[in-house]
Amino acid sequence: TITNSTQCIPGNGEVELEIDPATFGIKPGPVTADYSDYEYILFEGNAIDATWTNSGTSEYAYIAAGGVPALGPVIFSGLDPGIYTVIAKEAFNDNCLTNSKTFTIELDYTFDPLVFTEIQPDNTCLTLTGNGQLEETNNAFYTTGGEFEYTWFSGLDISDVSKIVEGPTNTTKLTPDTLRAGQYTLAIEIIGGPVAGLGCKTSGVANLSKQVDELIVAAAPVNPITICSYGNGDIFISEISENGTNLGNTLGYGNFMLYDSVFFEIGAANAGNGIAGTSWNLLNEASYFVTAQNLTTLCITNPLKVDVKDISENPVITVSIINPDYSCDGLTPTGVLEASANGSQITTDYNFEWEDPLGVIVSDNPNSFSASDLSANNAEVTYTITVEDISADLINDGCISTRDFTLVHQATSVYLLDPQLTVNPQTICASNGSMEVNNIFEFDPFTNNTTSESAAYIMYGAQLLESDLSISPASYGTFNQATGFFDDGSGNTDVIPAGIYYVRAQNLSTGCAYGPLTQKIVLDESKKPIVSASLDSPDYSCVGGAATGELTPIVFGGTDNDDGVINSANFTVTWVKDDGSIPTTDDGGGTWLPRAINLDVGTYTMQVTDESGNDQFCISSRDYVVTAAKRDIDITASASDQTICIPDGSIQLETISVDGNPVVLPNAGWNVVLMDN
């Protein structure tokens, strides 16, 4: 007969045992129908120990008063709730046993259910303790007499005292408030009256949730990379958002962390701790992640991706041809290139370096925005300009650009204009023309400009060519840069003979070919004397007589006659007979031009030479014939006859007339001859 226990430990359950009287005497032996003939052995559990002996030791888990088998019938009391097995044996005969009987002492006590409330979920992260709080809210377990003992365990194993997070205690209601999220077990044991169920225990499992705040880095200003020499980007965290509310600052947060694009922590190489004033710096262009940690909960914000952009810019190089290479001989190249970086030529902000195709530095100076005396090699040559930002203003520092630029050869056209060539004609019968170059023009196709230069010419030369395009001799074709005249090399300019000429000019500094030809004519404005001669007297002489021919020159002059005044001193007259003899001349003591006198019959050549002024050295010659002539000479005479026998006759010359003109007598110029018949 079972009486269930209303307590746990110690139990107060009972069982009353007896042997069925109907079984007495079944087996032979000394057994009598007396309960005292039997002993009862009670075992915990549902089995008996087959090696049991009546030794009374504890290893045979029997229950009896005084530790010895009880004689039945008997009541076992003070039993804890549980399963028991009982047997009976004959007294003093350990080998005669009844069949075993298993029964259960139930706990006749029911706990109210445990009710848990999560007062505070755990919103900590890496702390050793959480901040979650649980409470059992069934007040039936809580009395003022201390009948209940409370113990909170972490996890489900309430036998492991190392898992106790709070308790045991029977003095106060436990509401642990440093719990991390997870399962917790509350164990309650009744340790005193008047509450029934003494020693009984109950437990309940409570789940403490994890409710981490949504932490977000709300703002992480990024300064981009502005230079090329190294990464100078920086990032810092300025604002944190909790559960959608922007705190506007980072108070209460620390342990700011910077990660690369694959979430590898970036450490000490980038100084700074991620807050304003001490930002993470020296960052290269890349994507980064940043986090912050709540210093109370140690929870870490969601990673915020930030991109550090490289906004540095290489210099924009502009190259200008100041001068193309005008040189043709390559000896004195004239190419000039000039560069600017972002429109600037300040050499403290930029370093300029020029190189030719062989890599040779050709800058005007170690750092010069220009390069001069560059050759295009009569075609074109590509030069390289490298520019580096050296401004040290943290804007594009170290940024470098390189640009190739082709310098072209550009031959100019040097030419002369007809109006700019002054030609003086030849005015004498010798080379006394002159030619002066007043301006030399040069057209530059590169600039589309024409420049001119006048004497004294610094870098220009000119050349005089004959009509057959051969070079004129130096005796009159030497160009004088100082005066602009063609001369004889000694500064004498009136030396050019009349003729057709071509003139061309050259830029001596470039060595390029002469320019186009300009035709100029040196006119011959000299005039030969206009001459004539009058035969003032033919040769009336007879054989043996003195010749009487006479020629008188008549000279009108050339240019000298323009004023109508003839100065005999300006001319030289010479006479030559056709037999080479020189006749006698008479110039009246320099009063008139020499006349040829006493000329016999023959041909005479008169040569007149202009000796001064215009037409000097001009000569005219002409032949004149002196003819013979007989004069009609008439005489009259009277005679006196001989009157005696001695000759006494006489003849008297009365008159002489020549061509009807009487001759004054007496005249020693006449021979009178008396001849017989």
HELIX and SHEET records of a PDB file:
HELIX    1   1 PRO A   21  THR A   23  5                                   3    
HELIX    2   2 TYR A   35  ASP A   37  5                                   3    
HELIX    3   3 ALA A   65  GLY A   67  5                                   3    
HELIX    4   4 ASN A  139  PHE A  141  5                                   3    
HELIX    5   5 VAL A  161  LYS A  163  5                                   3    
HELIX    6   6 ASP A  418  GLN A  420  5                                   3    
HELIX    7   7 ALA A  474  GLY A  477  1                                   4    
HELIX    8   8 THR A  559  ASP A  563  5                                   5    
HELIX    9   9 SER A  568  ASN A  570  5                                   3    
SHEET    1   A 3 ILE A   2  THR A   3  0                                        
SHEET    2   A 3 GLY A  13  LEU A  17 -1                                        
SHEET    3   A 3 VAL A  74  LEU A  79 -1                                        
SHEET    1   B 4 ALA A  70  LEU A  71  0                                        
SHEET    2   B 4 TYR A  38  GLU A  44 -1                                        
SHEET    3   B 4 GLY A  82  GLU A  90 -1                                        
SHEET    4   B 4 LYS A 101  ILE A 105 -1                                        
SHEET    1   C 2 PHE A 116  GLN A 120  0                                        
SHEET    2   C 2 GLN A 133  GLU A 136 -1                                        
SHEET    1   D 4 ILE A 164  THR A 169  0                                        
SHEET    2   D 4 PHE A 148  SER A 154 -1                                        
SHEET    3   D 4 GLY A 182  ILE A 190 -1                                        
SHEET    4   D 4 LYS A 201  LEU A 208 -1                                        
SHEET    1   E 3 LEU A 215  ALA A 219  0                                        
SHEET    2   E 3 GLU A 239  GLU A 242 -1                                        
SHEET    3   E 3 THR A 245  ASN A 246 -1                                        
SHEET    1   F 3 VAL A 222  ASN A 223  0                                        
SHEET    2   F 3 GLY A 233  ILE A 235 -1                                        
SHEET    3   F 3 TRP A 280  LEU A 283 -1                                        
SHEET    1   G 3 TYR A 253  TYR A 259  0                                        
SHEET    2   G 3 ALA A 286  ASN A 294 -1                                        
SHEET    3   G 3 LEU A 304  VAL A 308 -1                                        
SHEET    1   H 3 ILE A 317  ASN A 323  0                                        
SHEET    2   H 3 GLY A 335  ALA A 341 -1                                        
SHEET    3   H 3 SER A 370  LEU A 374 -1                                        
SHEET    1   I 3 TYR A 350  GLU A 355  0                                        
SHEET    2   I 3 GLU A 380  ASP A 389 -1                                        
SHEET    3   I 3 ILE A 400  VAL A 408 -1                                        
SHEET    1   J 3 SER A 413  TYR A 415  0                                        
SHEET    2   J 3 ILE A 440  ASP A 444 -1                                        
SHEET    3   J 3 ASN A 449  GLU A 453 -1                                        
SHEET    1   K 2 LEU A 421  ASN A 424  0                                        
SHEET    2   K 2 SER A 434  VAL A 437 -1                                        
SHEET    1   L 3 TYR A 460  LEU A 465  0                                        
SHEET    2   L 3 GLY A 499  ASN A 507 -1                                        
SHEET    3   L 3 THR A 518  VAL A 522 -1                                        
SHEET    1   M 2 THR A 478  PHE A 479  0                                        
SHEET    2   M 2 PHE A 486  ASP A 487 -1                                        
SHEET    1   N 4 ILE A 530  SER A 537  0                                        
SHEET    2   N 4 GLY A 549  GLY A 557 -1                                        
SHEET    3   N 4 ARG A 595  LEU A 599 -1                                        
SHEET    4   N 4 THR A 584  ASP A 586 -1                                        
SHEET    1   O 3 PHE A 571  LYS A 577  0                                        
SHEET    2   O 3 GLY A 602  ASP A 610 -1                                        
SHEET    3   O 3 ILE A 619  VAL A 626 -1                                        
SHEET    1   P 3 ILE A 633  SER A 640  0                                        
SHEET    2   P 3 SER A 650  VAL A 658 -1                                        
SHEET    3   P 3 ASN A 661  VAL A 663 -1                                        
END                                                                             
